[in-house]
């Protein structure tokens, strides 16, 4: 395993991006099965023990943020 991997929310599969700096953690919604559960707002730099690698989605998110910063 690569110990240098960034384990922030931005590259977690449970993170749903809202804007360039913040998003929502979907882990509670996915684990409870209740879609009415409110998603907690988090910073893209946060870290927690529920982190799971999102793979290619990380690069898609980075592109979206770069595009938003240009506007």
C-alpha positions as CSV (number, residue, x, y, z in Angstrom):
1,X,0.0,0.0,0.0
2,X,1.3,3.5,-0.8
3,X,1.7,5.3,2.5
4,X,2.0,8.6,0.6
5,X,-1.6,8.5,-0.6
6,X,-3.6,11.6,0.4
7,X,-6.5,10.4,2.6
8,X,-8.5,13.6,2.6
9,X,-12.2,13.8,1.9
10,X,-11.5,15.0,-1.6
11,X,-10.4,11.6,-2.7
12,X,-12.9,9.6,-0.6
13,X,-15.7,7.7,-2.3
14,X,-18.2,8.9,0.3
15,X,-17.5,12.6,-0.4
16,X,-20.0,14.5,-2.6
17,X,-18.6,17.8,-3.8
18,X,-20.6,21.0,-3.3
19,X,-18.1,23.8,-4.2
20,X,-14.4,24.2,-4.4
21,X,-13.8,24.0,-0.6
22,X,-16.7,22.0,0.8
23,X,-18.9,19.0,0.2
24,X,-21.0,16.5,2.0
25,X,-20.1,13.1,3.6
26,X,-22.5,10.4,2.3
27,X,-21.3,7.6,4.6
28,X,-24.1,8.0,7.1
29,X,-26.7,7.9,4.4
30,X,-25.2,4.9,2.7
31,X,-24.7,2.9,5.9
32,X,-28.2,3.6,7.3
33,X,-30.1,3.1,4.1
34,X,-32.2,6.1,5.0
35,X,-32.1,8.7,2.2
36,X,-33.8,11.3,4.5
37,X,-30.7,11.3,6.7
38,X,-29.0,14.7,6.5
39,X,-25.5,14.6,5.0
40,X,-22.9,16.4,7.2
41,X,-21.1,19.3,5.5
42,X,-17.3,18.8,5.5
43,X,-14.2,20.5,4.2
44,X,-12.4,18.8,1.3
45,X,-9.3,18.6,3.5
46,X,-11.0,16.7,6.4
47,X,-10.0,13.2,7.3
48,X,-11.8,10.4,9.1
49,X,-11.6,6.7,9.8
50,X,-14.3,5.9,7.2
51,X,-12.2,7.0,4.2
52,X,-12.3,4.8,1.1
53,X,-10.4,5.5,-2.1
54,X,-12.5,6.9,-4.9
55,X,-10.0,6.1,-7.6
56,X,-10.5,8.0,-10.9
57,X,-13.2,10.2,-9.4
58,X,-10.5,12.2,-7.6
59,X,-9.1,13.5,-10.9
60,X,-12.6,14.4,-12.1
61,X,-13.2,16.4,-8.9
62,X,-9.8,18.2,-9.3
63,X,-10.8,19.2,-12.9
64,X,-14.2,20.4,-11.7
65,X,-12.5,22.5,-9.0
66,X,-9.9,24.0,-11.4
67,X,-12.8,24.9,-13.8
68,X,-14.7,26.6,-11.0
69,X,-11.7,28.6,-9.9
70,X,-11.3,30.0,-13.4
71,X,-14.8,31.5,-13.4
